[in-house]
Amino acid sequence: MKTTRQPQALGLGHWSHPLLGERVVDHAHGDRVGVFRALAPDAEATHPGPVLKVPDTPPVAWLSPEGGGVEWTTGLDTIEAVR
């Protein structure tokens, strides 16, 4: 019997996801491969400085390059596990 895991709030705007910590393909960014680090809202880039509350925006996938570097965000519906 297959069970479907529902996302759970982890705190500070972060959510659980079965692919967290896994390598994923980001189809929205040229099939770039990264490690799925977090599912959380993105702070508005137009307001630099400290984030004092959880942004009221939908969560996005936070990915990091496999060898290190700058993280990027993408829509959750644009990623899938590396096969």
PDB file with SEQRES, HELIX, SHEET and CRYST1 records, atoms N, CA, C and O in Angstrom:
SEQRES   1 A   83  MET LYS THR THR ARG GLN PRO GLN ALA LEU GLY LEU GLY          
SEQRES   2 A   83  HIS TRP SER HIS PRO LEU LEU GLY GLU ARG VAL VAL ASP          
SEQRES   3 A   83  HIS ALA HIS GLY ASP ARG VAL GLY VAL PHE ARG ALA LEU          
SEQRES   4 A   83  ALA PRO ASP ALA GLU ALA THR HIS PRO GLY PRO VAL LEU          
SEQRES   5 A   83  LYS VAL PRO ASP THR PRO PRO VAL ALA TRP LEU SER PRO          
SEQRES   6 A   83  GLU GLY GLY GLY VAL GLU TRP THR THR GLY LEU ASP THR          
SEQRES   7 A   83  ILE GLU ALA VAL ARG                                          
HELIX    1 AA1 HIS A   27  HIS A   29  5                                   3    
HELIX    2 AA2 LEU A   76  THR A   78  5                                   3    
SHEET    1 AA1 4 HIS A  14  TRP A  15  0                                        
SHEET    2 AA1 4 ARG A  32  ALA A  40 -1                                        
SHEET    3 AA1 4 ARG A  23  ASP A  26 -1                                        
SHEET    4 AA1 4 ILE A  79  ALA A  81 -1                                        
SHEET    1 AA2 3 ARG A  32  ALA A  40  0                                        
SHEET    2 AA2 3 VAL A  60  PRO A  65 -1                                        
SHEET    3 AA2 3 TRP A  72  THR A  74 -1                                        
CRYST1    1.000    1.000    1.000  90.00  90.00  90.00 P 1           1          
ATOM      1  N   MET A   1       0.834  -1.175   0.000  1.00  0.00           N  
ATOM      2  CA  MET A   1       0.000   0.000   0.000  1.00  0.00           C  
ATOM      3  C   MET A   1       0.880   1.240   0.000  1.00  0.00           C  
ATOM      4  O   MET A   1       1.771   1.368   0.839  1.00  0.00           O  
ATOM      5  N   LYS A   2       0.639   2.154  -0.933  1.00  0.00           N  
ATOM      6  CA  LYS A   2       1.419   3.371  -1.057  1.00  0.00           C  
ATOM      7  C   LYS A   2       0.807   4.457  -0.183  1.00  0.00           C  
ATOM      8  O   LYS A   2      -0.406   4.667  -0.198  1.00  0.00           O  
ATOM      9  N   THR A   3       1.648   5.140   0.574  1.00  0.00           N  
ATOM     10  CA  THR A   3       1.164   6.246   1.391  1.00  0.00           C  
ATOM     11  C   THR A   3       1.701   7.544   0.821  1.00  0.00           C  
ATOM     12  O   THR A   3       2.825   7.597   0.321  1.00  0.00           O  
ATOM     13  N   THR A   4       0.904   8.576   0.897  1.00  0.00           N  
ATOM     14  CA  THR A   4       1.303   9.887   0.427  1.00  0.00           C  
ATOM     15  C   THR A   4       1.642  10.743   1.632  1.00  0.00           C  
ATOM     16  O   THR A   4       0.805  10.961   2.508  1.00  0.00           O  
ATOM     17  N   ARG A   5       2.876  11.227   1.669  1.00  0.00           N  
ATOM     18  CA  ARG A   5       3.298  12.093   2.764  1.00  0.00           C  
ATOM     19  C   ARG A   5       2.865  13.515   2.491  1.00  0.00           C  
ATOM     20  O   ARG A   5       3.191  14.079   1.447  1.00  0.00           O  
ATOM     21  N   GLN A   6       2.142  14.087   3.410  1.00  0.00           N  
ATOM     22  CA  GLN A   6       1.732  15.476   3.292  1.00  0.00           C  
ATOM     23  C   GLN A   6       2.857  16.381   3.802  1.00  0.00           C  
ATOM     24  O   GLN A   6       3.537  16.033   4.767  1.00  0.00           O  
ATOM     25  N   PRO A   7       3.058  17.541   3.160  1.00  0.00           N  
ATOM     26  CA  PRO A   7       4.074  18.465   3.658  1.00  0.00           C  
ATOM     27  C   PRO A   7       3.733  18.892   5.085  1.00  0.00           C  
ATOM     28  O   PRO A   7       2.566  19.088   5.424  1.00  0.00           O  
ATOM     29  N   GLN A   8       4.749  19.029   5.898  1.00  0.00           N  
ATOM     30  CA  GLN A   8       4.560  19.477   7.274  1.00  0.00           C  
ATOM     31  C   GLN A   8       5.377  20.734   7.507  1.00  0.00           C  
ATOM     32  O   GLN A   8       6.497  20.859   7.011  1.00  0.00           O  
ATOM     33  N   ALA A   9       4.812  21.660   8.263  1.00  0.00           N  
ATOM     34  CA  ALA A   9       5.533  22.875   8.618  1.00  0.00           C  
ATOM     35  C   ALA A   9       6.679  22.507   9.555  1.00  0.00           C  
ATOM     36  O   ALA A   9       6.487  21.773  10.524  1.00  0.00           O  
ATOM     37  N   LEU A  10       7.872  23.023   9.262  1.00  0.00           N  
ATOM     38  CA  LEU A  10       9.050  22.758  10.078  1.00  0.00           C  
ATOM     39  C   LEU A  10       9.430  23.963  10.937  1.00  0.00           C  
ATOM     40  O   LEU A  10      10.308  23.861  11.794  1.00  0.00           O  
ATOM     41  N   GLY A  11       8.778  25.092  10.714  1.00  0.00           N  
ATOM     42  CA  GLY A  11       9.078  26.316  11.448  1.00  0.00           C  
ATOM     43  C   GLY A  11       9.811  27.328  10.590  1.00  0.00           C  
ATOM     44  O   GLY A  11      10.481  26.970   9.621  1.00  0.00           O  
ATOM     45  N   LEU A  12       9.679  28.595  10.954  1.00  0.00           N  
ATOM     46  CA  LEU A  12      10.315  29.712  10.241  1.00  0.00           C  
ATOM     47  C   LEU A  12      10.010  29.700   8.745  1.00  0.00           C  
ATOM     48  O   LEU A  12      10.847  30.096   7.934  1.00  0.00           O  
ATOM     49  N   GLY A  13       8.816  29.247   8.382  1.00  0.00           N  
ATOM     50  CA  GLY A  13       8.387  29.258   6.990  1.00  0.00           C  
ATOM     51  C   GLY A  13       8.865  28.088   6.162  1.00  0.00           C  
ATOM     52  O   GLY A  13       8.544  28.016   4.976  1.00  0.00           O  
ATOM     53  N   HIS A  14       9.621  27.165   6.738  1.00  0.00           N  
ATOM     54  CA  HIS A  14      10.139  26.000   6.015  1.00  0.00           C  
ATOM     55  C   HIS A  14       9.132  24.849   6.074  1.00  0.00           C  
ATOM     56  O   HIS A  14       8.393  24.689   7.046  1.00  0.00           O  
ATOM     57  N   TRP A  15       9.130  24.055   5.001  1.00  0.00           N  
ATOM     58  CA  TRP A  15       8.224  22.908   4.892  1.00  0.00           C  
ATOM     59  C   TRP A  15       9.013  21.646   4.588  1.00  0.00           C  
ATOM     60  O   TRP A  15      10.093  21.704   4.001  1.00  0.00           O  
ATOM     61  N   SER A  16       8.474  20.516   4.988  1.00  0.00           N  
ATOM     62  CA  SER A  16       9.089  19.228   4.661  1.00  0.00           C  
ATOM     63  C   SER A  16       8.784  18.884   3.204  1.00  0.00           C  
ATOM     64  O   SER A  16       7.835  19.404   2.617  1.00  0.00           O  
ATOM     65  N   HIS A  17       9.594  18.013   2.638  1.00  0.00           N  
ATOM     66  CA  HIS A  17       9.371  17.517   1.278  1.00  0.00           C  
ATOM     67  C   HIS A  17      10.200  16.246   1.124  1.00  0.00           C  
ATOM     68  O   HIS A  17      11.323  16.187   1.626  1.00  0.00           O  
ATOM     69  N   PRO A  18       9.678  15.228   0.444  1.00  0.00           N  
ATOM     70  CA  PRO A  18      10.424  13.971   0.322  1.00  0.00           C  
ATOM     71  C   PRO A  18      11.762  14.093  -0.415  1.00  0.00           C  
ATOM     72  O   PRO A  18      12.625  13.233  -0.240  1.00  0.00           O  
ATOM     73  N   LEU A  19      11.959  15.120  -1.223  1.00  0.00           N  
ATOM     74  CA  LEU A  19      13.203  15.269  -1.975  1.00  0.00           C  
ATOM     75  C   LEU A  19      14.244  16.146  -1.278  1.00  0.00           C  
ATOM     76  O   LEU A  19      15.321  16.362  -1.834  1.00  0.00           O  
ATOM     77  N   LEU A  20      13.957  16.652  -0.091  1.00  0.00           N  
ATOM     78  CA  LEU A  20      14.941  17.477   0.613  1.00  0.00           C  
ATOM     79  C   LEU A  20      16.247  16.709   0.787  1.00  0.00           C  
ATOM     80  O   LEU A  20      16.245  15.550   1.203  1.00  0.00           O  
ATOM     81  N   GLY A  21      17.357  17.363   0.468  1.00  0.00           N  
ATOM     82  CA  GLY A  21      18.672  16.744   0.579  1.00  0.00           C  
ATOM     83  C   GLY A  21      19.073  15.920  -0.627  1.00  0.00           C  
ATOM     84  O   GLY A  21      20.195  15.416  -0.687  1.00  0.00           O  
ATOM     85  N   GLU A  22      18.175  15.776  -1.587  1.00  0.00           N  
ATOM     86  CA  GLU A  22      18.450  14.960  -2.782  1.00  0.00           C  
ATOM     87  C   GLU A  22      18.871  15.828  -3.958  1.00  0.00           C  
ATOM     88  O   GLU A  22      18.610  17.030  -3.990  1.00  0.00           O  
ATOM     89  N   ARG A  23      19.530  15.193  -4.923  1.00  0.00           N  
ATOM     90  CA  ARG A  23      19.871  15.851  -6.189  1.00  0.00           C  
ATOM     91  C   ARG A  23      18.614  15.925  -7.045  1.00  0.00           C  
ATOM     92  O   ARG A  23      17.897  14.936  -7.199  1.00  0.00           O  
ATOM     93  N   VAL A  24      18.352  17.110  -7.601  1.00  0.00           N  
ATOM     94  CA  VAL A  24      17.179  17.308  -8.448  1.00  0.00           C  
ATOM     95  C   VAL A  24      17.578  18.038  -9.730  1.00  0.00           C  
ATOM     96  O   VAL A  24      18.607  18.712  -9.788  1.00  0.00           O  
ATOM     97  N   VAL A  25      16.749  17.888 -10.742  1.00  0.00           N  
ATOM     98  CA  VAL A  25      16.910  18.610 -12.007  1.00  0.00           C  
ATOM     99  C   VAL A  25      15.926  19.767 -11.996  1.00  0.00           C  
ATOM    100  O   VAL A  25      14.741  19.577 -11.722  1.00  0.00           O  
ATOM    101  N   ASP A  26      16.409  20.957 -12.291  1.00  0.00           N  
ATOM    102  CA  ASP A  26      15.570  22.157 -12.358  1.00  0.00           C  
ATOM    103  C   ASP A  26      15.287  22.463 -13.823  1.00  0.00           C  
ATOM    104  O   ASP A  26      16.135  23.024 -14.517  1.00  0.00           O  
ATOM    105  N   HIS A  27      14.109  22.099 -14.291  1.00  0.00           N  
ATOM    106  CA  HIS A  27      13.746  22.284 -15.697  1.00  0.00           C  
ATOM    107  C   HIS A  27      13.532  23.758 -16.055  1.00  0.00           C  
ATOM    108  O   HIS A  27      13.608  24.121 -17.229  1.00  0.00           O  
ATOM    109  N   ALA A  28      13.269  24.600 -15.073  1.00  0.00           N  
ATOM    110  CA  ALA A  28      13.069  26.028 -15.339  1.00  0.00           C  
ATOM    111  C   ALA A  28      14.385  26.756 -15.589  1.00  0.00           C  
ATOM    112  O   ALA A  28      14.385  27.880 -16.091  1.00  0.00           O  
ATOM    113  N   HIS A  29      15.498  26.129 -15.246  1.00  0.00           N  
ATOM    114  CA  HIS A  29      16.813  26.758 -15.413  1.00  0.00           C  
ATOM    115  C   HIS A  29      17.737  25.866 -16.243  1.00  0.00           C  
ATOM    116  O   HIS A  29      18.854  25.554 -15.832  1.00  0.00           O  
ATOM    117  N   GLY A  30      17.256  25.469 -17.401  1.00  0.00           N  
ATOM    118  CA  GLY A  30      18.088  24.727 -18.347  1.00  0.00           C  
ATOM    119  C   GLY A  30      18.510  23.351 -17.881  1.00  0.00           C  
ATOM    120  O   GLY A  30      19.609  22.896 -18.202  1.00  0.00           O  
ATOM    121  N   ASP A  31      17.651  22.681 -17.127  1.00  0.00           N  
ATOM    122  CA  ASP A  31      17.940  21.332 -16.610  1.00  0.00           C  
ATOM    123  C   ASP A  31      19.186  21.313 -15.723  1.00  0.00           C  
ATOM    124  O   ASP A  31      19.928  20.331 -15.688  1.00  0.00           O  
ATOM    125  N   ARG A  32      19.392  22.397 -15.023  1.00  0.00           N  
ATOM    126  CA  ARG A  32      20.513  22.500 -14.083  1.00  0.00           C  
ATOM    127  C   ARG A  32      20.277  21.533 -12.918  1.00  0.00           C  
ATOM    128  O   ARG A  32      19.153  21.401 -12.435  1.00  0.00           O  
ATOM    129  N   VAL A  33      21.327  20.870 -12.476  1.00  0.00           N  
ATOM    130  CA  VAL A  33      21.232  19.920 -11.367  1.00  0.00           C  
ATOM    131  C   VAL A  33      21.731  20.600 -10.099  1.00  0.00           C  
ATOM    132  O   VAL A  33      22.766  21.266 -10.099  1.00  0.00           O  
ATOM    133  N   GLY A  34      20.975  20.420  -9.018  1.00  0.00           N  
ATOM    134  CA  GLY A  34      21.363  20.974  -7.729  1.00  0.00           C  
ATOM    135  C   GLY A  34      20.847  20.104  -6.603  1.00  0.00           C  
ATOM    136  O   GLY A  34      20.132  19.127  -6.829  1.00  0.00           O  
ATOM    137  N   VAL A  35      21.216  20.466  -5.395  1.00  0.00           N  
ATOM    138  CA  VAL A  35      20.748  19.750  -4.214  1.00  0.00           C  
ATOM    139  C   VAL A  35      19.603  20.559  -3.610  1.00  0.00           C  
ATOM    140  O   VAL A  35      19.744  21.755  -3.358  1.00  0.00           O  
ATOM    141  N   PHE A  36      18.477  19.900  -3.381  1.00  0.00           N  
ATOM    142  CA  PHE A  36      17.282  20.538  -2.833  1.00  0.00           C  
ATOM    143  C   PHE A  36      17.519  20.777  -1.345  1.00  0.00           C  
ATOM    144  O   PHE A  36      17.496  19.836  -0.551  1.00  0.00           O  
ATOM    145  N   ARG A  37      17.746  22.027  -0.967  1.00  0.00           N  
ATOM    146  CA  ARG A  37      18.121  22.372   0.407  1.00  0.00           C  
ATOM    147  C   ARG A  37      16.946  22.787   1.279  1.00  0.00           C  
ATOM    148  O   ARG A  37      16.956  22.528   2.482  1.00  0.00           O  
ATOM    149  N   ALA A  38      15.928  23.430   0.697  1.00  0.00           N  
ATOM    150  CA  ALA A  38      14.821  23.922   1.514  1.00  0.00           C  
ATOM    151  C   ALA A  38      13.597  24.185   0.655  1.00  0.00           C  
ATOM    152  O   ALA A  38      13.698  24.441  -0.545  1.00  0.00           O  
ATOM    153  N   LEU A  39      12.443  24.114   1.295  1.00  0.00           N  
ATOM    154  CA  LEU A  39      11.178  24.532   0.700  1.00  0.00           C  
ATOM    155  C   LEU A  39      10.654  25.626   1.614  1.00  0.00           C  
ATOM    156  O   LEU A  39      10.130  25.347   2.693  1.00  0.00           O  
ATOM    157  N   ALA A  40      10.797  26.879   1.175  1.00  0.00           N  
ATOM    158  CA  ALA A  40      10.473  28.031   2.012  1.00  0.00           C  
ATOM    159  C   ALA A  40      10.179  29.238   1.127  1.00  0.00           C  
ATOM    160  O   ALA A  40      10.580  29.268  -0.036  1.00  0.00           O  
ATOM    161  N   PRO A  41       9.476  30.241   1.678  1.00  0.00           N  
ATOM    162  CA  PRO A  41       9.232  31.452   0.896  1.00  0.00           C  
ATOM    163  C   PRO A  41      10.532  32.192   0.625  1.00  0.00           C  
ATOM    164  O   PRO A  41      11.515  32.043   1.352  1.00  0.00           O  
ATOM    165  N   ASP A  42      10.518  32.984  -0.425  1.00  0.00           N  
ATOM    166  CA  ASP A  42      11.669  33.813  -0.785  1.00  0.00           C  
ATOM    167  C   ASP A  42      11.396  35.229  -0.294  1.00  0.00           C  
ATOM    168  O   ASP A  42      10.318  35.772  -0.535  1.00  0.00           O  
ATOM    169  N   ALA A  43      12.355  35.822   0.386  1.00  0.00           N  
ATOM    170  CA  ALA A  43      12.220  37.213   0.823  1.00  0.00           C  
ATOM    171  C   ALA A  43      12.283  38.113  -0.407  1.00  0.00           C  
ATOM    172  O   ALA A  43      12.972  37.798  -1.378  1.00  0.00           O  
ATOM    173  N   GLU A  44      11.577  39.211  -0.367  1.00  0.00           N  
ATOM    174  CA  GLU A  44      11.566  40.132  -1.502  1.00  0.00           C  
ATOM    175  C   GLU A  44      12.936  40.772  -1.689  1.00  0.00           C  
ATOM    176  O   GLU A  44      13.503  41.335  -0.752  1.00  0.00           O  
ATOM    177  N   ALA A  45      13.456  40.681  -2.895  1.00  0.00           N  
ATOM    178  CA  ALA A  45      14.771  41.244  -3.205  1.00  0.00           C  
ATOM    179  C   ALA A  45      14.742  42.779  -3.175  1.00  0.00           C  
ATOM    180  O   ALA A  45      15.790  43.421  -3.111  1.00  0.00           O  
ATOM    181  N   THR A  46      13.533  43.363  -3.221  1.00  0.00           N  
ATOM    182  CA  THR A  46      13.437  44.828  -3.233  1.00  0.00           C  
ATOM    183  C   THR A  46      13.598  45.428  -1.841  1.00  0.00           C  
ATOM    184  O   THR A  46      13.673  46.648  -1.696  1.00  0.00           O  
ATOM    185  N   HIS A  47      13.651  44.574  -0.813  1.00  0.00           N  
ATOM    186  CA  HIS A  47      13.805  45.050   0.566  1.00  0.00           C  
ATOM    187  C   HIS A  47      15.040  44.414   1.192  1.00  0.00           C  
ATOM    188  O   HIS A  47      14.929  43.467   1.971  1.00  0.00           O  
ATOM    189  N   PRO A  48      16.233  44.942   0.847  1.00  0.00           N  
ATOM    190  CA  PRO A  48      17.442  44.351   1.423  1.00  0.00           C  
ATOM    191  C   PRO A  48      17.489  44.560   2.938  1.00  0.00           C  
ATOM    192  O   PRO A  48      16.863  45.476   3.472  1.00  0.00           O  
ATOM    193  N   GLY A  49      18.219  43.721   3.597  1.00  0.00           N  
ATOM    194  CA  GLY A  49      18.348  43.823   5.048  1.00  0.00           C  
ATOM    195  C   GLY A  49      17.825  42.573   5.717  1.00  0.00           C  
ATOM    196  O   GLY A  49      17.469  41.604   5.047  1.00  0.00           O  
ATOM    197  N   PRO A  50      17.779  42.592   7.028  1.00  0.00           N  
ATOM    198  CA  PRO A  50      17.342  41.395   7.753  1.00  0.00           C  
ATOM    199  C   PRO A  50      15.865  41.088   7.518  1.00  0.00           C  
ATOM    200  O   PRO A  50      15.043  41.990   7.361  1.00  0.00           O  
ATOM    201  N   VAL A  51      15.553  39.805   7.498  1.00  0.00           N  
ATOM    202  CA  VAL A  51      14.165  39.360   7.371  1.00  0.00           C  
ATOM    203  C   VAL A  51      13.638  39.192   8.789  1.00  0.00           C  
ATOM    204  O   VAL A  51      14.129  38.350   9.541  1.00  0.00           O  
ATOM    205  N   LEU A  52      12.644  39.984   9.154  1.00  0.00           N  
ATOM    206  CA  LEU A  52      12.154  39.993  10.522  1.00  0.00           C  
ATOM    207  C   LEU A  52      10.903  39.150  10.728  1.00  0.00           C  
ATOM    208  O   LEU A  52      10.501  38.893  11.863  1.00  0.00           O  
ATOM    209  N   LYS A  53      10.288  38.719   9.625  1.00  0.00           N  
ATOM    210  CA  LYS A  53       9.126  37.833   9.716  1.00  0.00           C  
ATOM    211  C   LYS A  53       9.090  36.961   8.474  1.00  0.00           C  
ATOM    212  O   LYS A  53       9.713  37.280   7.462  1.00  0.00           O  
ATOM    213  N   VAL A  54       8.363  35.868   8.556  1.00  0.00           N  
ATOM    214  CA  VAL A  54       8.246  34.959   7.417  1.00  0.00           C  
ATOM    215  C   VAL A  54       7.469  35.677   6.316  1.00  0.00           C  
ATOM    216  O   VAL A  54       6.364  36.159   6.564  1.00  0.00           O  
ATOM    217  N   PRO A  55       8.024  35.758   5.100  1.00  0.00           N  
ATOM    218  CA  PRO A  55       7.311  36.410   4.003  1.00  0.00           C  
ATOM    219  C   PRO A  55       5.980  35.719   3.718  1.00  0.00           C  
ATOM    220  O   PRO A  55       5.868  34.498   3.827  1.00  0.00           O  
ATOM    221  N   ASP A  56       4.989  36.500   3.356  1.00  0.00           N  
ATOM    222  CA  ASP A  56       3.662  35.976   3.047  1.00  0.00           C  
ATOM    223  C   ASP A  56       3.583  35.656   1.553  1.00  0.00           C  
ATOM    224  O   ASP A  56       2.765  36.223   0.829  1.00  0.00           O  
ATOM    225  N   THR A  57       4.432  34.752   1.109  1.00  0.00           N  
ATOM    226  CA  THR A  57       4.472  34.331  -0.291  1.00  0.00           C  
ATOM    227  C   THR A  57       4.528  32.810  -0.326  1.00  0.00           C  
ATOM    228  O   THR A  57       4.923  32.186   0.659  1.00  0.00           O  
ATOM    229  N   PRO A  58       4.141  32.208  -1.442  1.00  0.00           N  
ATOM    230  CA  PRO A  58       4.202  30.742  -1.526  1.00  0.00           C  
ATOM    231  C   PRO A  58       5.642  30.248  -1.408  1.00  0.00           C  
ATOM    232  O   PRO A  58       6.572  30.949  -1.809  1.00  0.00           O  
ATOM    233  N   PRO A  59       5.830  29.050  -0.862  1.00  0.00           N  
ATOM    234  CA  PRO A  59       7.188  28.520  -0.758  1.00  0.00           C  
ATOM    235  C   PRO A  59       7.761  28.160  -2.126  1.00  0.00           C  
ATOM    236  O   PRO A  59       7.029  27.791  -3.045  1.00  0.00           O  
ATOM    237  N   VAL A  60       9.076  28.274  -2.243  1.00  0.00           N  
ATOM    238  CA  VAL A  60       9.799  27.898  -3.459  1.00  0.00           C  
ATOM    239  C   VAL A  60      10.887  26.909  -3.070  1.00  0.00           C  
ATOM    240  O   VAL A  60      11.239  26.787  -1.897  1.00  0.00           O  
ATOM    241  N   ALA A  61      11.410  26.212  -4.053  1.00  0.00           N  
ATOM    242  CA  ALA A  61      12.505  25.271  -3.828  1.00  0.00           C  
ATOM    243  C   ALA A  61      13.816  26.045  -3.842  1.00  0.00           C  
ATOM    244  O   ALA A  61      14.097  26.802  -4.772  1.00  0.00           O  
ATOM    245  N   TRP A  62      14.619  25.842  -2.792  1.00  0.00           N  
ATOM    246  CA  TRP A  62      15.953  26.432  -2.698  1.00  0.00           C  
ATOM    247  C   TRP A  62      16.954  25.343  -3.069  1.00  0.00           C  
ATOM    248  O   TRP A  62      17.012  24.296  -2.424  1.00  0.00           O  
ATOM    249  N   LEU A  63      17.736  25.598  -4.108  1.00  0.00           N  
ATOM    250  CA  LEU A  63      18.699  24.614  -4.607  1.00  0.00           C  
ATOM    251  C   LEU A  63      20.111  25.168  -4.498  1.00  0.00           C  
ATOM    252  O   LEU A  63      20.326  26.375  -4.610  1.00  0.00           O  
ATOM    253  N   SER A  64      21.063  24.282  -4.281  1.00  0.00           N  
ATOM    254  CA  SER A  64      22.466  24.698  -4.258  1.00  0.00           C  
ATOM    255  C   SER A  64      23.240  23.866  -5.266  1.00  0.00           C  
ATOM    256  O   SER A  64      22.923  22.695  -5.475  1.00  0.00           O  
ATOM    257  N   PRO A  65      24.257  24.458  -5.896  1.00  0.00           N  
ATOM    258  CA  PRO A  65      25.084  23.700  -6.827  1.00  0.00           C  
ATOM    259  C   PRO A  65      25.760  22.541  -6.109  1.00  0.00           C  
ATOM    260  O   PRO A  65      26.102  22.649  -4.931  1.00  0.00           O  
ATOM    261  N   GLU A  66      25.948  21.448  -6.808  1.00  0.00           N  
ATOM    262  CA  GLU A  66      26.553  20.251  -6.203  1.00  0.00           C  
ATOM    263  C   GLU A  66      27.942  20.512  -5.632  1.00  0.00           C  
ATOM    264  O   GLU A  66      28.289  19.959  -4.589  1.00  0.00           O  
ATOM    265  N   GLY A  67      28.726  21.327  -6.283  1.00  0.00           N  
ATOM    266  CA  GLY A  67      30.094  21.592  -5.836  1.00  0.00           C  
ATOM    267  C   GLY A  67      30.223  22.821  -4.961  1.00  0.00           C  
ATOM    268  O   GLY A  67      31.336  23.256  -4.666  1.00  0.00           O  
ATOM    269  N   GLY A  68      29.101  23.388  -4.542  1.00  0.00           N  
ATOM    270  CA  GLY A  68      29.116  24.614  -3.749  1.00  0.00           C  
ATOM    271  C   GLY A  68      28.887  25.824  -4.631  1.00  0.00           C  
ATOM    272  O   GLY A  68      28.978  25.736  -5.856  1.00  0.00           O  
ATOM    273  N   GLY A  69      28.597  26.923  -4.026  1.00  0.00           N  
ATOM    274  CA  GLY A  69      28.330  28.149  -4.776  1.00  0.00           C  
ATOM    275  C   GLY A  69      27.048  28.800  -4.317  1.00  0.00           C  
ATOM    276  O   GLY A  69      26.539  28.508  -3.235  1.00  0.00           O  
ATOM    277  N   VAL A  70      26.533  29.675  -5.141  1.00  0.00           N  
ATOM    278  CA  VAL A  70      25.365  30.472  -4.803  1.00  0.00           C  
ATOM    279  C   VAL A  70      24.074  29.687  -5.028  1.00  0.00           C  
ATOM    280  O   VAL A  70      23.862  29.113  -6.097  1.00  0.00           O  
ATOM    281  N   GLU A  71      23.215  29.669  -4.008  1.00  0.00           N  
ATOM    282  CA  GLU A  71      21.907  29.012  -4.131  1.00  0.00           C  
ATOM    283  C   GLU A  71      21.029  29.773  -5.110  1.00  0.00           C  
ATOM    284  O   GLU A  71      21.253  30.953  -5.381  1.00  0.00           O  
ATOM    285  N   TRP A  72      20.031  29.084  -5.631  1.00  0.00           N  
ATOM    286  CA  TRP A  72      19.020  29.733  -6.454  1.00  0.00           C  
ATOM    287  C   TRP A  72      17.664  29.149  -6.073  1.00  0.00           C  
ATOM    288  O   TRP A  72      17.576  28.092  -5.449  1.00  0.00           O  
ATOM    289  N   THR A  73      16.618  29.861  -6.460  1.00  0.00           N  
ATOM    290  CA  THR A  73      15.261  29.390  -6.167  1.00  0.00           C  
ATOM    291  C   THR A  73      14.544  29.079  -7.465  1.00  0.00           C  
ATOM    292  O   THR A  73      14.860  29.612  -8.528  1.00  0.00           O  
ATOM    293  N   THR A  74      13.562  28.192  -7.339  1.00  0.00           N  
ATOM    294  CA  THR A  74      12.761  27.806  -8.491  1.00  0.00           C  
ATOM    295  C   THR A  74      11.420  27.297  -7.996  1.00  0.00           C  
ATOM    296  O   THR A  74      11.261  26.998  -6.812  1.00  0.00           O  
ATOM    297  N   GLY A  75      10.461  27.199  -8.895  1.00  0.00           N  
ATOM    298  CA  GLY A  75       9.154  26.680  -8.532  1.00  0.00           C  
ATOM    299  C   GLY A  75       9.208  25.203  -8.202  1.00  0.00           C  
ATOM    300  O   GLY A  75       9.954  24.447  -8.824  1.00  0.00           O  
ATOM    301  N   LEU A  76       8.428  24.799  -7.237  1.00  0.00           N  
ATOM    302  CA  LEU A  76       8.419  23.401  -6.823  1.00  0.00           C  
ATOM    303  C   LEU A  76       7.961  22.489  -7.960  1.00  0.00           C  
ATOM    304  O   LEU A  76       8.377  21.333  -8.034  1.00  0.00           O  
ATOM    305  N   ASP A  77       7.113  23.000  -8.840  1.00  0.00           N  
ATOM    306  CA  ASP A  77       6.608  22.186  -9.940  1.00  0.00           C  
ATOM    307  C   ASP A  77       7.594  22.058 -11.100  1.00  0.00           C  
ATOM    308  O   ASP A  77       7.281  21.417 -12.103  1.00  0.00           O  
ATOM    309  N   THR A  78       8.781  22.658 -10.979  1.00  0.00           N  
ATOM    310  CA  THR A  78       9.762  22.577 -12.077  1.00  0.00           C  
ATOM    311  C   THR A  78      10.922  21.647 -11.770  1.00  0.00           C  
ATOM    312  O   THR A  78      11.850  21.532 -12.570  1.00  0.00           O  
ATOM    313  N   ILE A  79      10.881  20.974 -10.609  1.00  0.00           N  
ATOM    314  CA  ILE A  79      11.989  20.082 -10.252  1.00  0.00           C  
ATOM    315  C   ILE A  79      11.530  18.625 -10.207  1.00  0.00           C  
ATOM    316  O   ILE A  79      10.356  18.326  -9.993  1.00  0.00           O  
ATOM    317  N   GLU A  80      12.492  17.736 -10.415  1.00  0.00           N  
ATOM    318  CA  GLU A  80      12.251  16.310 -10.228  1.00  0.00           C  
ATOM    319  C   GLU A  80      13.565  15.657  -9.829  1.00  0.00           C  
ATOM    320  O   GLU A  80      14.642  16.196 -10.084  1.00  0.00           O  
ATOM    321  N   ALA A  81      13.466  14.504  -9.209  1.00  0.00           N  
ATOM    322  CA  ALA A  81      14.650  13.782  -8.757  1.00  0.00           C  
ATOM    323  C   ALA A  81      15.523  13.395  -9.947  1.00  0.00           C  
ATOM    324  O   ALA A  81      15.020  13.060 -11.019  1.00  0.00           O  
ATOM    325  N   VAL A  82      16.837  13.447  -9.743  1.00  0.00           N  
ATOM    326  CA  VAL A  82      17.782  12.988 -10.765  1.00  0.00           C  
ATOM    327  C   VAL A  82      17.618  11.487 -10.878  1.00  0.00           C  
ATOM    328  O   VAL A  82      17.540  10.785  -9.870  1.00  0.00           O  
ATOM    329  N   ARG A  83      17.566  11.003 -12.090  1.00  0.00           N  
ATOM    330  CA  ARG A  83      17.399   9.548 -12.318  1.00  0.00           C  
ATOM    331  C   ARG A  83      18.720   8.906 -12.596  1.00  0.00           C  
ATOM    332  O   ARG A  83      18.785   7.696 -12.812  1.00  0.00           O  
TER     333      ARG A  83                                                      
END                                                                             
